[in-house]
Amino acid sequence: MSMRTLPLLFVNLGGEMLYILDQRLRAQSIPGEKAHKVMNDIITTMFNEKFMEELFKPQELYTRKALRTVFERLAHASIMRLNPPSMDKLYDLMTMAFKHQVLLCPRPKDILLVTFNHLDTIKDFIQDSPRIMNQVDETFRQIIDTYNHLSPGEFQLIRQTLLIFFQDIHIRVSIFLKDKVQNSNGHFVLPTSGQVPWGTEIPGHIRLFNRKGDEIKRIEFVHGGSYQLPHREGSFELYGDRCLKLGTNMYSVSRPVETHISGATKNLASHIKEKAAPNPLAKEELNFLARLMGGLEMKKSLGSEAGFRLNLFTTDEEEEHAAQIHPEELSCQVISIQADKDQQRNEELTRIMGEFDVAEQPSQSTSKGNDLLAMMDEL
């Protein structure tokens, strides 16, 4: 497992979230000023300096539950509100889109190009906001400084860590189904033709070498595909041509997007198992996440500004239907853990968490097993 995966996961999922919200804001004809404010507020919160500083520290990935909580808070960082079914659909679309991009990356290092495509498009949303643009550019530079020097093996480990995170998530998405890049069981279809990765050759030859490294024999074979060499390598700098479409906005041409859970019974059982028997460190992880989120400038109330509800479904009836069939087990489970069995481990976690410069926590709620959202509400 790579300890440098979290920033890439967060930025790419965040980019997909912004693409989807932008498409739905336009589809529902939300007035330009309100839509602009929503995008600016979410991007400002997402690239908060304190939050990014903690995110870039080498660490293991959060659990799916914890990461979803982060994005639920981000989605509500402005005057927009999402009902639970719409939030579920938003997160499903984000997750499947980035999973598809990771699977299709020609080289493990190209995950960086996917990330830069997301950041380039995010910057297009905030062209008239220099202050927010500086925040995004600072994160851009952090990614360049952190990842550009990594070896191919380290990028392969990052890619593998991402694929493990997305394992067993097989949600069918209408765009992918219509484009025939996803099967009816939710699995993606990997292409057997197209451009080969930069620095490689078109298949068709087997070369044999002697001990000195000299080629002594070459055998040709029919590969059965249609391959092309890339014209050039994508740019890994702040500005440049990425030469890769993965990570660009697939919602730029408006079309309805639906999601369907594949193998719902199996997935429900796995979700319940995950919540019923969590990692022994889950409470510490959630506590840390709550502290970390304390650094974000979240809007707890709409104040005098009128808010609005965004529906990710085509109609309100569809959203209501999704709410009725939404498994209660997935929305009402509360983690309850006795985490005091390993005193040495708890002391180490306390020491590590004490190193973070985060907002002070209220002292009135200290019982074990507090729900994460309840802890966040107290911030």
C-alpha positions in Angstrom: 0.0 0.0 0.0 1.4 3.4 -1.0 1.3 6.2 1.7 1.2 8.9 -1.0 -2.1 7.9 -2.6 -4.6 10.1 -0.7 -3.9 13.5 -2.3 -4.4 12.0 -5.8 -7.6 10.2 -4.8 -9.0 13.3 -3.2 -8.2 15.7 -6.0 -9.5 13.4 -8.8 -12.7 12.5 -6.9 -13.2 16.2 -6.2 -12.7 17.1 -9.8 -15.4 14.5 -10.8 -17.7 15.9 -8.2 -17.4 19.4 -9.6 -18.0 18.2 -13.2 -21.3 16.5 -12.1 -22.5 19.5 -10.0 -21.7 21.9 -12.9 -23.7 19.7 -15.3 -26.7 19.5 -12.9 -26.7 23.2 -12.1 -26.9 23.9 -15.8 -29.5 21.2 -16.3 -31.8 22.6 -13.6 -31.3 26.2 -14.9 -30.0 27.5 -11.6 -29.4 31.2 -11.9 -25.8 32.1 -13.0 -24.9 34.0 -9.8 -26.0 31.1 -7.5 -24.3 28.5 -9.6 -21.1 30.5 -9.7 -21.2 30.9 -5.9 -21.7 27.2 -5.3 -18.7 26.3 -7.5 -16.5 28.9 -6.0 -17.4 28.0 -2.4 -16.8 24.3 -2.9 -13.5 24.8 -4.7 -12.3 27.3 -2.0 -13.2 24.7 0.7 -11.7 21.8 -1.2 -8.3 23.6 -1.7 -8.2 25.0 1.8 -4.5 25.4 2.7 -4.7 23.7 6.1 -6.6 20.8 4.8 -4.2 20.3 1.9 -1.2 20.5 4.2 -2.6 17.6 6.2 -3.7 15.7 3.1 -0.2 15.6 1.7 1.4 14.1 4.8 2.3 10.4 4.0 -0.6 8.3 5.4 -2.8 5.4 4.6 -6.1 5.9 2.7 -9.2 6.7 4.7 -12.0 4.1 4.7 -14.7 4.5 2.1 -17.1 5.7 4.8 -14.7 8.4 6.1 -13.9 9.6 2.6 -17.5 9.8 1.7 -18.1 12.0 4.7 -15.5 14.4 3.5 -17.2 14.8 0.2 -20.6 15.1 1.8 -19.3 18.0 3.8 -17.7 19.5 0.7 -20.9 19.2 -1.4 -22.7 21.2 1.4 -20.0 23.9 1.7 -22.2 26.5 0.0 -25.9 27.4 -0.3 -26.7 24.2 -2.2 -28.2 21.2 -0.5 -28.5 17.6 -1.6 -31.0 15.0 -0.3 -29.4 11.7 0.7 -30.4 9.9 -2.5 -28.8 12.6 -4.6 -25.7 12.6 -2.5 -25.5 8.8 -2.9 -25.8 9.2 -6.7 -23.2 11.9 -6.7 -20.7 9.8 -4.9 -21.4 6.8 -7.0 -20.8 8.7 -10.2 -17.6 10.2 -8.8 -16.3 6.9 -7.7 -17.0 5.0 -10.9 -15.6 7.7 -13.2 -12.3 7.8 -11.4 -12.1 4.0 -11.2 -12.6 3.9 -15.0 -9.8 6.4 -15.5 -7.4 4.5 -13.2 -8.1 1.3 -15.1 -7.5 2.8 -18.5 -4.3 4.7 -17.7 -1.7 3.6 -20.3 1.1 3.8 -17.7 0.9 4.1 -13.9 2.6 7.5 -14.1 -0.3 8.7 -16.3 -2.4 9.0 -13.2 -0.6 12.3 -12.8 -1.9 13.4 -16.2 -5.4 12.4 -15.2 -5.0 14.6 -12.0 -3.7 17.5 -14.1 -6.7 17.3 -16.4 -9.0 17.6 -13.4 -7.0 20.5 -12.1 -6.9 22.3 -15.5 -10.7 22.0 -15.8 -11.2 23.1 -12.2 -9.2 26.3 -13.0 -11.6 26.9 -15.9 -14.5 27.1 -13.4 -12.7 30.0 -11.5 -11.1 32.1 -14.2 -12.5 35.3 -12.6 -11.4 34.4 -9.1 -7.7 35.1 -8.7 -7.6 34.2 -5.0 -9.1 30.8 -5.5 -7.0 30.3 -8.6 -3.9 30.8 -6.4 -5.1 28.1 -4.0 -5.5 25.6 -6.9 -2.2 26.5 -8.4 -0.5 26.0 -5.0 -2.0 22.4 -4.8 -0.9 21.9 -8.4 2.7 22.8 -7.5 2.6 20.5 -4.4 1.6 17.6 -6.6 4.4 18.3 -9.1 6.9 18.6 -6.3 5.7 15.4 -4.5 5.1 13.1 -7.4 7.3 14.1 -10.4 10.4 12.5 -9.0 8.8 9.1 -8.1 10.0 6.0 -9.9 7.7 3.8 -12.1 7.6 1.2 -9.3 6.2 3.8 -6.9 3.6 4.9 -9.4 2.6 1.3 -9.9 2.1 0.9 -6.1 -0.1 4.0 -6.1 -2.2 2.6 -9.0 -2.5 -0.7 -7.2 -3.5 1.0 -4.0 -6.3 2.9 -5.8 -7.5 -0.3 -7.5 -7.7 -2.0 -4.1 -9.7 0.9 -2.8 -12.2 0.6 -5.7 -12.4 -3.2 -5.5 -15.9 -4.7 -5.5 -17.5 -1.4 -6.5 -19.5 -2.2 -9.6 -22.2 0.5 -10.0 -23.6 0.7 -13.5 -23.5 4.2 -15.0 -25.7 5.0 -18.1 -23.0 6.9 -19.9 -20.6 4.0 -19.6 -23.2 1.5 -20.6 -24.3 3.5 -23.7 -20.7 4.0 -24.8 -20.2 0.2 -24.3 -17.2 0.7 -21.9 -19.1 -1.1 -19.1 -20.9 -4.4 -19.0 -24.3 -5.0 -17.5 -22.6 -6.5 -14.4 -20.9 -3.2 -13.7 -17.4 -4.4 -14.8 -15.5 -2.1 -17.2 -14.4 -3.2 -20.7 -10.7 -2.7 -21.2 -9.7 -1.9 -24.8 -7.4 -4.2 -26.7 -6.4 -1.6 -29.3 -5.5 2.1 -29.5 -2.4 4.0 -28.5 0.4 2.1 -26.7 2.0 3.7 -23.6 4.6 6.3 -24.2 8.1 4.8 -24.4 6.9 1.4 -25.6 6.6 -0.2 -29.1 3.7 -1.6 -31.0 3.3 -5.3 -30.3 4.4 -7.8 -32.9 7.9 -8.8 -32.1 9.6 -11.2 -29.7 13.3 -10.4 -29.2 15.9 -12.8 -27.8 19.1 -11.5 -26.2 22.3 -13.2 -25.1 24.0 -12.6 -21.8 25.8 -9.6 -23.1 22.6 -7.9 -24.0 22.9 -8.3 -27.7 19.9 -9.1 -29.7 20.4 -12.5 -31.4 17.0 -13.4 -32.7 13.7 -11.7 -33.6 10.3 -13.4 -34.0 7.3 -11.7 -35.5 3.7 -12.6 -34.5 0.3 -11.3 -35.4 -1.1 -9.3 -32.5 -4.7 -9.1 -33.7 -5.2 -5.5 -32.6 -5.0 -2.0 -34.0 -2.3 0.0 -32.2 -0.7 3.4 -32.7 2.3 5.1 -31.3 1.6 8.3 -29.3 2.9 11.5 -31.0 4.5 12.8 -27.8 4.4 12.5 -24.0 1.9 14.5 -22.0 3.2 17.5 -20.1 3.8 17.1 -16.4 4.2 20.8 -15.8 1.8 23.5 -14.5 0.8 24.4 -18.0 0.9 22.2 -21.1 -0.8 19.6 -23.3 -1.6 16.5 -21.3 -2.1 14.4 -24.5 -4.6 12.3 -22.6 -8.4 12.6 -22.5 -8.8 10.7 -19.2 -9.8 13.1 -16.5 -11.4 15.7 -18.7 -15.1 16.7 -18.3 -17.2 14.0 -19.9 -20.4 16.0 -19.0 -19.4 18.9 -21.2 -22.1 17.6 -23.6 -25.2 17.4 -21.5 -26.9 14.0 -21.3 -28.8 12.3 -18.5 -26.8 10.0 -16.2 -28.3 7.2 -14.2 -26.7 4.8 -11.8 -27.7 1.2 -10.9 -26.1 -0.9 -8.2 -25.0 -4.3 -9.7 -25.4 -7.2 -7.4 -27.3 -5.2 -4.8 -27.7 -8.0 -2.3 -24.0 -8.8 -2.3 -23.0 -5.2 -2.0 -25.5 -4.6 0.8 -24.1 -7.5 2.7 -20.5 -6.2 2.2 -21.5 -2.7 3.3 -23.2 -4.0 6.5 -20.2 -6.2 7.2 -17.8 -3.3 6.8 -19.8 -1.2 9.2 -20.6 -4.0 11.7 -17.0 -5.1 12.0 -14.9 -2.0 11.4 -11.1 -1.7 11.6 -10.0 -1.5 15.3 -8.5 2.0 14.5 -11.7 3.2 12.9 -12.7 5.5 15.8 -9.3 7.1 15.8 -9.5 7.6 12.1 -12.9 9.2 12.4 -11.8 11.4 15.3 -8.8 12.5 13.2 -11.0 13.2 10.2 -13.3 15.3 12.4 -10.4 17.3 13.7 -9.1 17.7 10.1 -12.5 18.9 8.8 -12.4 21.5 11.6 -9.9 23.4 9.5 -12.4 23.8 6.7 -14.6 26.9 6.4 -17.9 25.1 6.3 -21.2 27.0 6.1 -23.4 25.6 9.0 -26.3 27.8 8.1 -27.5 29.7 5.1 -28.0 32.9 7.0 -29.8 35.6 5.1 -28.9 34.1 1.7 -31.5 31.9 0.1 -30.3 28.4 -0.5 -31.6 25.8 -3.0 -31.9 22.0 -3.4 -30.1 20.3 -6.2 -31.6 17.1 -7.6 -29.2 14.6 -9.3 -32.2 12.7 -10.6 -34.3 13.6 -13.7 -37.4 14.3 -11.6 -38.3 14.6 -7.9 -40.4 11.4 -8.2 -37.2 9.5 -9.2 -35.4 10.9 -6.2 -38.3 10.0 -3.8 -38.3 6.5 -5.3 -34.6 6.1 -4.7 -35.1 7.3 -1.1 -37.7 4.6 -0.6 -35.5 1.7 -1.8 -32.4 3.1 -0.2 -31.3 0.4 2.3 -31.9 1.7 5.8 -28.9 -0.3 7.0 -26.6 1.8 4.9 -27.9 5.1 6.2 -28.5 4.5 9.9 -25.5 2.4 11.0 -23.4 4.0 13.7 -19.9 2.7 14.4 -19.4 1.6 18.0 -15.9 0.5 18.9 -14.1 -0.3 22.1 -10.7 1.1 21.2 -9.1 1.0 24.6 -7.8 -2.6 24.5 -4.4 -1.7 23.1 -3.1 1.1 25.4 0.2 1.4 23.6 -1.4 1.9 20.2 -3.8 4.5 21.6 -1.0 6.5 23.2 0.9 6.4 19.9 -2.2 7.6 18.0 -2.8 10.3 20.6 0.8 11.5 20.1 0.5 11.6 16.3 -2.9 13.4 16.4 -1.4 15.9 18.8 1.1 16.9 16.2 -1.6 18.3 14.0 -2.3 22.0 14.3 -6.1 21.9 14.0 -9.1 23.6 15.5 -9.7 22.9 19.2 -12.3 20.2 19.9 -15.3 20.7 22.2 -14.8 18.8 25.4 -18.4 18.1 26.2 -18.7 15.1 23.9 -16.0 12.5 24.7 -17.9 9.2 24.8 -16.6 6.3 22.7 -18.4 5.5 19.4 -19.6 9.0 18.7 -21.1 9.3 15.2 -18.7 11.2 12.9 -21.4 13.7 11.7 -22.3 14.5 15.3 -18.7 15.3 16.1 -18.4 17.5 13.0 -21.6 19.4 13.9 -19.8 20.5 17.1 -17.0 22.1 15.2 
